[in-house]
C-alpha cells in the first residue's frame, strides 16, 4: 500500500513538472510578443493595434532572438576548442529551436497572439499584469497563425473571449430559416 502511494506521488510530481514545462513553452512566447509590441518604435501608444506586415516582422525578430547567443557560443567554441570537440548542448538546443521555429513559420504557420485588435491587446495586458500570466486566463486571448510563404493569410487558432459566442435556441422548432428563435449569447469562461 505504501509503495502504491509513493508511486502515485512520484507520478503526480512528474505530471506537475511536465505541465509546468508545457505551460512555460506556451506563455513565454506570449510574454515576448507583448513586450516586443510595447517596445516597437512605430507608435507611442502600444495599445494601438498593428498591421499584418508588422506581425511578420515581429515573428522574424522572435525567431532571431537567440542569434547573438548562438554566435557567441560558436565564437567561444572556435576560440577554445578544436573542431574535434563536440558542440555544446546549449548551442545544439538553440540551433534546433531556430530551425524548428523557421520550419513552423514557413510550413505550418506561426502561432502568436493577435496584436491587430485593441480588445485583444487589452486582454493580453490584463493577463500579463493583473493575472500574473495564469494559464487558465489564456482561453480569453485570441491566437492566430500566420504564414511566411503566404503573408496575407491568417488563420484563427483560438477565438478568445471577445469573439466566443454560442447559439441559444429558446424555442424547440423545425428549421424554418427564421432566426427569431435564436439568440447569440456571449460565452463566459
N, C-alpha and C positions, 0 to 999 in steps of 0.2 A: 504494500500500500504506500509506504514512504517512497519507494522507488518511482511509483507512478506519479506521485505529487512532484517529486524532483524533476522528472522528465517533462511533466506538464509545465512547470515553472521555467525550465530551460527553453521549451518550445515557445512560450509566451514572450520571454525575453528576446528570443531571436526574431519573432514576428514584430515586436515593438521596434527593434533595431532596423529591420527591413522597411517598415512603414515610415520611419523617420528618414531613412536614406531616400526612399521614393518621394517623400514629401519635399525634401530639400532639392531634389532634381527637378521638381515642378515649380517650387516657389523661388528658387534662386534666379532663374531667367526672368521671371516676372518682376522681381525687385530690380534687376539690372535694367530692364526696359523702362520702368517707372523713373529711375534715377537718370537714365540717359535722356529721356524725354524732357525732364526738368532742366538738364544741362544744355539742351540744344540752344544755340545762339540765334536761331531763326526768329524767335519771338521772346518778348519779355514776360509773357504770361504762359506758363507751362500747362495751364488748364485748358488752353485752346487746342482743338483737335489738329492733327497733321494729315497731310495727304498721303496717298499710296506710295508715291515715289520716295518720300522721306521715310516711310516704313521700311522700304527695301534698303535704304542707306543705313538705317538702324540695325537691321538684321546683319548686314555686311560688317558693321562695326562690332556687333556681338560675336560673330564668328571669328573675327580677327582679334578679339580681346586678349588672347594669350600669346600672340605672335612675339611680343617683346620677351616674354619669359622663355619661349621656345628658342629664340635667337641667343639669349644669354646662356641657356643650358648647352646649346650647340657650341657656342664660342668657348665656354668653360671646358667642355669635353675635348675640343680640338687643341686647347692650350695645355691641358694637364694629362691627357691620355693619348695613347696611340690608337689607331683605328682598330686594333685587335681587341680592345676593351669593349664589352657590351654597352649598349646605350642604356642610360639610366632609366629606371622605371617611370619617373616623373615625366621625362621627355617623351617616352613612348606613349604614356597616357594622354599628354597634351596633344601630341600629333594625331593620335587616334580620335580624340574628341573633335579636333578641327576637321578631319576627314569625314567623320560621321555627320557633323553639322552641315558641311558643304553638300554632302550627298542628300541629306534631308531637304535642304533648301532647293536643290536643283531637281529632285525627283518627286518626293512625296509632298513637298511643301513644308514651310517652316511655321510651326505653331507659335503664336505670340498674342499678347493682349491687344485688343482693338483700341488703338490710340486715336482713331478717327472721329470718335464721338465724345462730346463733353460729359455726357452722362456716365460713360464707362471710365473716363479719366477720374471722375469724382469717386466712383466706386473703388477704383484702384487705390486712390489716396486714402480712402476710409479703411480699406483692407490693410494697407501698409502701416498707417499711423495709429488709427484707433483700435483696430482688431489685432494688431501685432502679428500680422501675416498668418492668421489662423486658417488652416486648410479648409475647415468647414465653411468658411465665408467665401471660398473660391467659386462656389456654384453661381454666385451672383455676377462674376466677372465674365464678360463676353470675350471669347478667344476666337481668333481667326487663323487661317492657314494661307500663306502667300507663297507664290512660286517664282523662282528665279527665271525660268525659261518662259513663263507667261506672266509678265509683270502687271498686267491688268486683271489677272484672275485672283479672286478672293473667295475662299470657302469658309463658311461658318463652322467652327469646330465645337463651340459651346455657346449656347444662346445668351446666357446671363440673365439676371433678374429683370432687367429693364425690358427685355424682349420676350420673356416667357409668359405665354398665355395658354389657357386651356378653354375648351368649349364646354359650356354647361347647358345641357338641354333640359329645359324646365317642363316641357310637355311631351309625354310619350306620343309620338305621331309618326306616320309613314313619311318618307321623304317627299315633301310637296314642293321642293325648290323654293321654299319661303323661309327666310331667316328670322321671322318674327319670334319663333320659339327658341332661338339660340342666342345666348348671351356670352360675350367674351369677358372672362374674369381673369384678373391677374393672379398668378400663382405665387404664393408666399412660401418661401422655403427657409 
